[in-house]
Amino acid sequence: MAGGVNGFGSKETGSFRLDWDAVVESQPEMIILMLCGYTAQRALEDLPILAAKPGWDDLPAGRHNQIFAIDAGAYTSRSGPRLVQGLEIIAEILHPELFSGCIPADGAVRVDSTLARIG
């Protein structure tokens, strides 16, 4: 709905364990972490685990500083009115040229390939 393509699943499949080799093979242009029940800051604490995996440095998302974490506990993991705000956050991440002001403070964080915060 926000205008992106989820390369790993759909609303019908639900959550599942994803093989790292499949991530590397897909060469994602953007990575948006929405870890169930986690704030954006807490999700970033686990990001070094991914960054240590083989192939991380070759992902387009990292080379182009398109790595984000969303406060999934507040905006994407629970049903309710805040899901609409979560959709707006994702829309702004995917299309900043069309949307602005949708991301509340601490609602999402952007990092570069070295895991340093951007903005």
N, CA, C and O atoms as a GROMACS GRO file, in nm:
protein
  476
    1MET      N    1   0.080  -0.120   0.000
    1MET     CA    2   0.000   0.000   0.000
    1MET      C    3   0.085   0.127   0.000
    1MET      O    4   0.040   0.232  -0.046
    2ALA      N    5   0.207   0.117   0.052
    2ALA     CA    6   0.294   0.234   0.058
    2ALA      C    7   0.375   0.251  -0.070
    2ALA      O    8   0.445   0.352  -0.087
    3GLY      N    9   0.367   0.155  -0.160
    3GLY     CA   10   0.435   0.168  -0.288
    3GLY      C   11   0.566   0.095  -0.298
    3GLY      O   12   0.646   0.124  -0.388
    4GLY      N   13   0.592   0.001  -0.211
    4GLY     CA   14   0.714  -0.078  -0.217
    4GLY      C   15   0.684  -0.221  -0.254
    4GLY      O   16   0.567  -0.259  -0.269
    5VAL      N   17   0.788  -0.300  -0.269
    5VAL     CA   18   0.773  -0.442  -0.300
    5VAL      C   19   0.841  -0.522  -0.190
    5VAL      O   20   0.961  -0.505  -0.165
    6ASN      N   21   0.765  -0.608  -0.124
    6ASN     CA   22   0.821  -0.697  -0.024
    6ASN      C   23   0.871  -0.821  -0.098
    6ASN      O   24   0.792  -0.899  -0.150
    7GLY      N   25   1.000  -0.838  -0.101
    7GLY     CA   26   1.059  -0.950  -0.173
    7GLY      C   27   1.050  -1.082  -0.100
    7GLY      O   28   1.089  -1.185  -0.154
    8PHE      N   29   0.999  -1.082   0.023
    8PHE     CA   30   1.001  -1.203   0.105
    8PHE      C   31   0.870  -1.228   0.177
    8PHE      O   32   0.866  -1.226   0.300
    9GLY      N   33   0.767  -1.251   0.106
    9GLY     CA   34   0.643  -1.288   0.172
    9GLY      C   35   0.528  -1.199   0.130
    9GLY      O   36   0.541  -1.112   0.044
   10SER      N   37   0.418  -1.224   0.194
   10SER     CA   38   0.297  -1.149   0.165
   10SER      C   39   0.207  -1.156   0.287
   10SER      O   40   0.241  -1.220   0.387
   11LYS      N   41   0.094  -1.089   0.279
   11LYS     CA   42   0.003  -1.092   0.392
   11LYS      C   43  -0.051  -1.233   0.416
   11LYS      O   44  -0.094  -1.264   0.527
   12GLU      N   45  -0.050  -1.317   0.315
   12GLU     CA   46  -0.098  -1.454   0.331
   12GLU      C   47   0.002  -1.544   0.404
   12GLU      O   48  -0.038  -1.636   0.475
   13THR      N   49   0.134  -1.518   0.387
   13THR     CA   50   0.234  -1.608   0.445
   13THR      C   51   0.266  -1.575   0.590
   13THR      O   52   0.307  -1.665   0.664
   14GLY      N   53   0.248  -1.451   0.633
   14GLY     CA   54   0.282  -1.415   0.769
   14GLY      C   55   0.432  -1.418   0.792
   14GLY      O   56   0.510  -1.422   0.696
   15SER      N   57   0.473  -1.415   0.916
   15SER     CA   58   0.614  -1.413   0.951
   15SER      C   59   0.676  -1.551   0.931
   15SER      O   60   0.611  -1.653   0.951
   16PHE      N   61   0.802  -1.551   0.892
   16PHE     CA   62   0.875  -1.677   0.879
   16PHE      C   63   1.023  -1.646   0.886
   16PHE      O   64   1.066  -1.532   0.866
   17ARG      N   65   1.101  -1.748   0.914
   17ARG     CA   66   1.247  -1.733   0.922
   17ARG      C   67   1.301  -1.719   0.781
   17ARG      O   68   1.266  -1.796   0.692
   18LEU      N   69   1.386  -1.621   0.761
   18LEU     CA   70   1.440  -1.591   0.630
   18LEU      C   71   1.588  -1.630   0.626
   18LEU      O   72   1.664  -1.594   0.715
   19ASP      N   73   1.626  -1.703   0.524
   19ASP     CA   74   1.764  -1.745   0.507
   19ASP      C   75   1.849  -1.627   0.459
   19ASP      O   76   1.811  -1.559   0.364
   20TRP      N   77   1.962  -1.602   0.523
   20TRP     CA   78   2.046  -1.489   0.488
   20TRP      C   79   2.092  -1.494   0.342
   20TRP      O   80   2.100  -1.390   0.277
   21ASP      N   81   2.121  -1.613   0.292
   21ASP     CA   82   2.164  -1.624   0.152
   21ASP      C   83   2.056  -1.571   0.057
   21ASP      O   84   2.088  -1.514  -0.047
   22ALA      N   85   1.930  -1.589   0.093
   22ALA     CA   86   1.821  -1.538   0.010
   22ALA      C   87   1.821  -1.385   0.010
   22ALA      O   88   1.791  -1.322  -0.092
   23VAL      N   89   1.855  -1.325   0.123
   23VAL     CA   90   1.862  -1.179   0.131
   23VAL      C   91   1.974  -1.130   0.040
   23VAL      O   92   1.953  -1.039  -0.041
   24VAL      N   93   2.091  -1.189   0.052
   24VAL     CA   94   2.204  -1.147  -0.030
   24VAL      C   95   2.173  -1.166  -0.178
   24VAL      O   96   2.202  -1.079  -0.260
   25GLU      N   97   2.114  -1.278  -0.212
   25GLU     CA   98   2.080  -1.306  -0.351
   25GLU      C   99   1.981  -1.204  -0.408
   25GLU      O  100   1.988  -1.170  -0.526
   26SER      N  101   1.889  -1.156  -0.324
   26SER     CA  102   1.787  -1.062  -0.372
   26SER      C  103   1.842  -0.921  -0.395
   26SER      O  104   1.780  -0.841  -0.465
   27GLN      N  105   1.958  -0.890  -0.336
   27GLN     CA  106   2.020  -0.759  -0.352
   27GLN      C  107   1.920  -0.645  -0.324
   27GLN      O  108   1.891  -0.566  -0.414
   28PRO      N  109   1.867  -0.637  -0.202
   28PRO     CA  110   1.765  -0.536  -0.172
   28PRO      C  111   1.817  -0.394  -0.187
   28PRO      O  112   1.929  -0.362  -0.147
   29GLU      N  113   1.733  -0.310  -0.246
   29GLU     CA  114   1.766  -0.168  -0.261
   29GLU      C  115   1.741  -0.093  -0.131
   29GLU      O  116   1.796   0.015  -0.110
   30MET      N  117   1.657  -0.149  -0.046
   30MET     CA  118   1.622  -0.086   0.080
   30MET      C  119   1.594  -0.196   0.182
   30MET      O  120   1.539  -0.301   0.149
   31ILE      N  121   1.634  -0.171   0.305
   31ILE     CA  122   1.603  -0.262   0.415
   31ILE      C  123   1.527  -0.181   0.520
   31ILE      O  124   1.576  -0.079   0.567
   32ILE      N  125   1.408  -0.228   0.555
   32ILE     CA  126   1.329  -0.166   0.661
   32ILE      C  127   1.306  -0.272   0.767
   32ILE      O  128   1.232  -0.368   0.746
   33LEU      N  129   1.370  -0.254   0.880
   33LEU     CA  130   1.353  -0.348   0.992
   33LEU      C  131   1.230  -0.309   1.071
   33LEU      O  132   1.217  -0.196   1.117
   34MET      N  133   1.139  -0.404   1.086
   34MET     CA  134   1.019  -0.384   1.167
   34MET      C  135   1.008  -0.507   1.258
   34MET      O  136   0.928  -0.597   1.235
   35LEU      N  137   1.091  -0.508   1.362
   35LEU     CA  138   1.099  -0.623   1.451
   35LEU      C  139   0.984  -0.619   1.551
   35LEU      O  140   0.972  -0.525   1.629
   36CYS      N  141   0.904  -0.720   1.548
   36CYS     CA  142   0.781  -0.727   1.626
   36CYS      C  143   0.804  -0.690   1.772
   36CYS      O  144   0.882  -0.754   1.843
   37GLY      N  145   0.735  -0.586   1.815
   37GLY     CA  146   0.740  -0.544   1.954
   37GLY      C  147   0.859  -0.457   1.991
   37GLY      O  148   0.868  -0.413   2.105
   38TYR      N  149   0.949  -0.431   1.897
   38TYR     CA  150   1.070  -0.354   1.927
   38TYR      C  151   1.055  -0.209   1.884
   38TYR      O  152   0.990  -0.178   1.784
   39THR      N  153   1.117  -0.120   1.961
   39THR     CA  154   1.131   0.019   1.918
   39THR      C  155   1.235   0.022   1.807
   39THR      O  156   1.306  -0.075   1.784
   40ALA      N  157   1.243   0.135   1.739
   40ALA     CA  158   1.344   0.149   1.633
   40ALA      C  159   1.484   0.138   1.693
   40ALA      O  160   1.571   0.071   1.637
   41GLN      N  161   1.505   0.203   1.805
   41GLN     CA  162   1.637   0.199   1.869
   41GLN      C  163   1.674   0.056   1.910
   41GLN      O  164   1.788   0.014   1.891
   42ARG      N  165   1.579  -0.018   1.965
   42ARG     CA  166   1.607  -0.156   2.005
   42ARG      C  167   1.635  -0.244   1.883
   42ARG      O  168   1.721  -0.332   1.890
   43ALA      N  169   1.566  -0.221   1.773
   43ALA     CA  170   1.591  -0.297   1.650
   43ALA      C  171   1.734  -0.272   1.601
   43ALA      O  172   1.800  -0.363   1.552
   44LEU      N  173   1.780  -0.149   1.614
   44LEU     CA  174   1.916  -0.116   1.570
   44LEU      C  175   2.022  -0.189   1.651
   44LEU      O  176   2.133  -0.212   1.602
   45GLU      N  177   1.990  -0.224   1.775
   45GLU     CA  178   2.087  -0.296   1.858
   45GLU      C  179   2.119  -0.433   1.799
   45GLU      O  180   2.228  -0.486   1.823
   46ASP      N  181   2.027  -0.492   1.724
   46ASP     CA  182   2.050  -0.622   1.661
   46ASP      C  183   2.110  -0.610   1.521
   46ASP      O  184   2.152  -0.711   1.464
   47LEU      N  185   2.115  -0.492   1.467
   47LEU     CA  186   2.166  -0.473   1.331
   47LEU      C  187   2.311  -0.518   1.314
   47LEU      O  188   2.344  -0.568   1.207
   48PRO      N  189   2.399  -0.503   1.413
   48PRO     CA  190   2.537  -0.553   1.395
   48PRO      C  191   2.543  -0.703   1.365
   48PRO      O  192   2.638  -0.750   1.302
   49ILE      N  193   2.445  -0.778   1.409
   49ILE     CA  194   2.441  -0.921   1.378
   49ILE      C  195   2.429  -0.940   1.227
   49ILE      O  196   2.497  -1.025   1.169
   50LEU      N  197   2.342  -0.861   1.163
   50LEU     CA  198   2.328  -0.869   1.018
   50LEU      C  199   2.452  -0.815   0.948
   50LEU      O  200   2.500  -0.874   0.851
   51ALA      N  201   2.505  -0.704   0.998
   51ALA     CA  202   2.620  -0.641   0.935
   51ALA      C  203   2.744  -0.729   0.937
   51ALA      O  204   2.835  -0.710   0.856
   52ALA      N  205   2.750  -0.825   1.028
   52ALA     CA  206   2.864  -0.916   1.037
   52ALA      C  207   2.852  -1.034   0.940
   52ALA      O  208   2.948  -1.109   0.922
   53LYS      N  209   2.738  -1.050   0.878
   53LYS     CA  210   2.717  -1.164   0.788
   53LYS      C  211   2.785  -1.141   0.653
   53LYS      O  212   2.798  -1.027   0.608
   54PRO      N  213   2.828  -1.251   0.590
   54PRO     CA  214   2.891  -1.237   0.459
   54PRO      C  215   2.794  -1.179   0.356
   54PRO      O  216   2.678  -1.218   0.349
   55GLY      N  217   2.844  -1.085   0.278
   55GLY     CA  218   2.763  -1.023   0.174
   55GLY      C  219   2.700  -0.892   0.215
   55GLY      O  220   2.648  -0.820   0.129
   56TRP      N  221   2.702  -0.859   0.344
   56TRP     CA  222   2.641  -0.734   0.391
   56TRP      C  223   2.695  -0.613   0.315
   56TRP      O  224   2.619  -0.527   0.271
   57ASP      N  225   2.827  -0.608   0.301
   57ASP     CA  226   2.889  -0.491   0.238
   57ASP      C  227   2.855  -0.479   0.089
   57ASP      O  228   2.877  -0.373   0.030
   58ASP      N  229   2.803  -0.584   0.030
   58ASP     CA  230   2.770  -0.582  -0.112
   58ASP      C  231   2.624  -0.549  -0.140
   58ASP      O  232   2.584  -0.539  -0.256
   59LEU      N  233   2.544  -0.531  -0.036
   59LEU     CA  234   2.402  -0.504  -0.057
   59LEU      C  235   2.380  -0.360  -0.103
   59LEU      O  236   2.434  -0.267  -0.044
   60PRO      N  237   2.301  -0.341  -0.208
   60PRO     CA  238   2.272  -0.204  -0.254
   60PRO      C  239   2.213  -0.116  -0.144
   60PRO      O  240   2.242   0.004  -0.140
   61ALA      N  241   2.132  -0.172  -0.057
   61ALA     CA  242   2.072  -0.093   0.052
   61ALA      C  243   2.178  -0.026   0.137
   61ALA      O  244   2.163   0.090   0.175
   62GLY      N  245   2.283  -0.098   0.167
   62GLY     CA  246   2.391  -0.041   0.246
   62GLY      C  247   2.475   0.058   0.169
   62GLY      O  248   2.512   0.163   0.221
   63ARG      N  249   2.506   0.024   0.045
   63ARG     CA  250   2.589   0.114  -0.038
   63ARG      C  251   2.521   0.249  -0.060
   63ARG      O  252   2.588   0.351  -0.077
   64HIS      N  253   2.386   0.250  -0.060
   64HIS     CA  254   2.311   0.373  -0.086
   64HIS      C  255   2.244   0.430   0.039
   64HIS      O  256   2.154   0.514   0.030
   65ASN      N  257   2.288   0.382   0.157
   65ASN     CA  258   2.236   0.432   0.286
   65ASN      C  259   2.084   0.424   0.294
   65ASN      O  260   2.019   0.519   0.336
   66GLN      N  261   2.030   0.310   0.256
   66GLN     CA  262   1.886   0.289   0.258
   66GLN      C  263   1.850   0.178   0.358
   66GLN      O  264   1.784   0.080   0.324
   67ILE      N  265   1.894   0.197   0.482
   67ILE     CA  266   1.867   0.102   0.590
   67ILE      C  267   1.789   0.178   0.698
   67ILE      O  268   1.834   0.282   0.746
   68PHE      N  269   1.673   0.124   0.735
   68PHE     CA  270   1.584   0.191   0.830
   68PHE      C  271   1.537   0.092   0.935
   68PHE      O  272   1.532  -0.029   0.911
   69ALA      N  273   1.502   0.144   1.050
   69ALA     CA  274   1.433   0.066   1.154
   69ALA      C  275   1.311   0.147   1.196
   69ALA      O  276   1.318   0.268   1.215
   70ILE      N  277   1.200   0.077   1.211
   70ILE     CA  278   1.074   0.140   1.251
   70ILE      C  279   1.036   0.090   1.389
   70ILE      O  280   1.066  -0.024   1.425
   71ASP      N  281   0.973   0.175   1.467
   71ASP     CA  282   0.918   0.134   1.596
   71ASP      C  283   0.798   0.044   1.569
   71ASP      O  284   0.684   0.089   1.564
   72ALA      N  285   0.827  -0.084   1.552
   72ALA     CA  286   0.723  -0.180   1.514
   72ALA      C  287   0.621  -0.199   1.626
   72ALA      O  288   0.503  -0.220   1.599
   73GLY      N  289   0.667  -0.192   1.751
   73GLY     CA  290   0.575  -0.208   1.862
   73GLY      C  291   0.466  -0.102   1.862
   73GLY      O  292   0.352  -0.128   1.903
   74ALA      N  293   0.500   0.017   1.815
   74ALA     CA  294   0.403   0.126   1.813
   74ALA      C  295   0.326   0.136   1.682
   74ALA      O  296   0.210   0.176   1.683
   75TYR      N  297   0.388   0.098   1.569
   75TYR     CA  298   0.327   0.133   1.440
   75TYR      C  299   0.298   0.019   1.342
   75TYR      O  300   0.223   0.040   1.247
   76THR      N  301   0.353  -0.099   1.362
   76THR     CA  302   0.330  -0.202   1.259
   76THR      C  303   0.295  -0.340   1.312
   76THR      O  304   0.247  -0.424   1.235
   77SER      N  305   0.316  -0.368   1.437
   77SER     CA  306   0.298  -0.505   1.487
   77SER      C  307   0.163  -0.533   1.552
   77SER      O  308   0.127  -0.649   1.573
   78ARG      N  309   0.089  -0.429   1.583
   78ARG     CA  310  -0.039  -0.449   1.653
   78ARG      C  311  -0.151  -0.387   1.572
   78ARG      O  312  -0.135  -0.281   1.510
   79SER      N  313  -0.264  -0.454   1.572
   79SER     CA  314  -0.379  -0.397   1.501
   79SER      C  315  -0.430  -0.274   1.575
   79SER      O  316  -0.420  -0.264   1.697
   80GLY      N  317  -0.485  -0.182   1.499
   80GLY     CA  318  -0.540  -0.060   1.558
   80GLY      C  319  -0.515   0.059   1.469
   80GLY      O  320  -0.458   0.046   1.361
   81PRO      N  321  -0.558   0.176   1.514
   81PRO     CA  322  -0.547   0.298   1.432
   81PRO      C  323  -0.404   0.337   1.398
   81PRO      O  324  -0.381   0.402   1.296
   82ARG      N  325  -0.308   0.299   1.481
   82ARG     CA  326  -0.169   0.338   1.455
   82ARG      C  327  -0.110   0.264   1.336
   82ARG      O  328  -0.004   0.302   1.286
   83LEU      N  329  -0.177   0.159   1.288
   83LEU     CA  330  -0.130   0.093   1.166
   83LEU      C  331  -0.133   0.188   1.048
   83LEU      O  332  -0.047   0.181   0.960
   84VAL      N  333  -0.230   0.278   1.044
   84VAL     CA  334  -0.236   0.378   0.937
   84VAL      C  335  -0.114   0.468   0.946
   84VAL      O  336  -0.053   0.500   0.844
   85GLN      N  337  -0.077   0.509   1.066
   85GLN     CA  338   0.042   0.591   1.082
   85GLN      C  339   0.167   0.512   1.042
   85GLN      O  340   0.260   0.568   0.984
   86GLY      N  341   0.170   0.382   1.072
   86GLY     CA  342   0.281   0.298   1.028
   86GLY      C  343   0.292   0.295   0.876
   86GLY      O  344   0.403   0.300   0.822
   87LEU      N  345   0.179   0.286   0.809
   87LEU     CA  346   0.176   0.290   0.662
   87LEU      C  347   0.230   0.424   0.612
   87LEU      O  348   0.305   0.428   0.514
   88GLU      N  349   0.194   0.532   0.678
   88GLU     CA  350   0.244   0.664   0.639
   88GLU      C  351   0.395   0.675   0.659
   88GLU      O  352   0.465   0.736   0.578
   89ILE      N  353   0.445   0.616   0.767
   89ILE     CA  354   0.589   0.616   0.791
   89ILE      C  355   0.661   0.542   0.679
   89ILE      O  356   0.760   0.591   0.625
   90ILE      N  357   0.610   0.426   0.643
   90ILE     CA  358   0.671   0.348   0.535
   90ILE      C  359   0.662   0.423   0.403
   90ILE      O  360   0.757   0.423   0.325
   91ALA      N  361   0.550   0.488   0.378
   91ALA     CA  362   0.535   0.566   0.255
   91ALA      C  363   0.640   0.677   0.248
   91ALA      O  364   0.696   0.700   0.141
   92GLU      N  365   0.666   0.745   0.358
   92GLU     CA  366   0.767   0.850   0.357
   92GLU      C  367   0.907   0.794   0.337
   92GLU      O  368   0.989   0.854   0.268
   93ILE      N  369   0.935   0.678   0.398
   93ILE     CA  370   1.066   0.615   0.378
   93ILE      C  371   1.084   0.578   0.231
   93ILE      O  372   1.190   0.602   0.173
   94LEU      N  373   0.981   0.520   0.170
   94LEU     CA  374   0.991   0.476   0.031
   94LEU      C  375   0.986   0.591  -0.069
   94LEU      O  376   1.052   0.586  -0.173
   95HIS      N  377   0.909   0.693  -0.037
   95HIS     CA  378   0.886   0.804  -0.131
   95HIS      C  379   0.898   0.940  -0.063
   95HIS      O  380   0.799   1.012  -0.051
   96PRO      N  381   1.019   0.975  -0.017
   96PRO     CA  382   1.034   1.104   0.052
   96PRO      C  383   1.003   1.223  -0.038
   96PRO      O  384   0.978   1.333   0.011
   97GLU      N  385   1.006   1.202  -0.168
   97GLU     CA  386   0.972   1.312  -0.260
   97GLU      C  387   0.823   1.340  -0.262
   97GLU      O  388   0.781   1.446  -0.308
   98LEU      N  389   0.742   1.246  -0.214
   98LEU     CA  390   0.597   1.263  -0.212
   98LEU      C  391   0.539   1.289  -0.074
   98LEU      O  392   0.434   1.353  -0.060
   99PHE      N  393   0.606   1.240   0.029
   99PHE     CA  394   0.555   1.249   0.166
   99PHE      C  395   0.659   1.311   0.256
   99PHE      O  396   0.778   1.284   0.242
  100SER      N  397   0.615   1.394   0.349
  100SER     CA  398   0.705   1.448   0.451
  100SER      C  399   0.625   1.477   0.576
  100SER      O  400   0.505   1.504   0.571
  101GLY      N  401   0.692   1.470   0.688
  101GLY     CA  402   0.628   1.498   0.815
  101GLY      C  403   0.547   1.383   0.871
  101GLY      O  404   0.473   1.401   0.968
  102CYS      N  405   0.559   1.265   0.812
  102CYS     CA  406   0.481   1.148   0.858
  102CYS      C  407   0.552   1.070   0.967
  102CYS      O  408   0.490   0.990   1.037
  103ILE      N  409   0.682   1.092   0.983
  103ILE     CA  410   0.760   1.012   1.077
  103ILE      C  411   0.774   1.088   1.208
  103ILE      O  412   0.844   1.189   1.214
  104PRO      N  413   0.709   1.039   1.315
  104PRO     CA  414   0.723   1.105   1.445
  104PRO      C  415   0.862   1.081   1.504
  104PRO      O  416   0.934   0.989   1.462
  105ALA      N  417   0.900   1.164   1.599
  105ALA     CA  418   1.028   1.147   1.666
  105ALA      C  419   1.038   1.004   1.719
  105ALA      O  420   0.945   0.956   1.783
  106ASP      N  421   1.148   0.939   1.692
  106ASP     CA  422   1.174   0.801   1.734
  106ASP      C  423   1.082   0.699   1.666
  106ASP      O  424   1.082   0.582   1.705
  107GLY      N  425   1.005   0.741   1.567
  107GLY     CA  426   0.919   0.647   1.494
  107GLY      C  427   0.998   0.561   1.398
  107GLY      O  428   0.961   0.446   1.371
  108ALA      N  429   1.106   0.617   1.344
  108ALA     CA  430   1.194   0.545   1.252
  108ALA      C  431   1.332   0.607   1.257
  108ALA      O  432   1.348   0.726   1.285
  109VAL      N  433   1.431   0.526   1.229
  109VAL     CA  434   1.570   0.569   1.229
  109VAL      C  435   1.635   0.520   1.101
  109VAL      O  436   1.610   0.408   1.057
  110ARG      N  437   1.718   0.604   1.042
  110ARG     CA  438   1.794   0.566   0.922
  110ARG      C  439   1.941   0.556   0.959
  110ARG      O  440   1.993   0.639   1.033
  111VAL      N  441   2.008   0.452   0.908
  111VAL     CA  442   2.151   0.434   0.932
  111VAL      C  443   2.221   0.408   0.799
  111VAL      O  444   2.159   0.371   0.700
  112ASP      N  445   2.353   0.429   0.800
  112ASP     CA  446   2.431   0.397   0.682
  112ASP      C  447   2.490   0.257   0.695
  112ASP      O  448   2.460   0.186   0.791
  113SER      N  449   2.572   0.217   0.601
  113SER     CA  450   2.625   0.081   0.601
  113SER      C  451   2.718   0.053   0.719
  113SER      O  452   2.741  -0.063   0.753
  114THR      N  453   2.771   0.158   0.783
  114THR     CA  454   2.854   0.140   0.902
  114THR      C  455   2.770   0.140   1.029
  114THR      O  456   2.822   0.127   1.139
  115LEU      N  457   2.639   0.154   1.013
  115LEU     CA  458   2.540   0.156   1.120
  115LEU      C  459   2.538   0.288   1.198
  115LEU      O  460   2.484   0.296   1.308
  116ALA      N  461   2.597   0.391   1.139
  116ALA     CA  462   2.590   0.525   1.198
  116ALA      C  463   2.455   0.588   1.162
  116ALA      O  464   2.410   0.577   1.048
  117ARG      N  465   2.393   0.654   1.257
  117ARG     CA  466   2.264   0.720   1.234
  117ARG      C  467   2.278   0.832   1.131
  117ARG      O  468   2.377   0.905   1.129
  118ILE      N  469   2.177   0.841   1.046
  118ILE     CA  470   2.170   0.950   0.948
  118ILE      C  471   2.050   1.035   0.987
  118ILE      O  472   1.940   0.983   1.007
  119GLY      N  473   2.071   1.164   0.998
  119GLY     CA  474   1.959   1.254   1.027
  119GLY      C  475   1.908   1.252   1.164
  119GLY      O  476   1.815   1.325   1.196
   0.00000   0.00000   0.00000
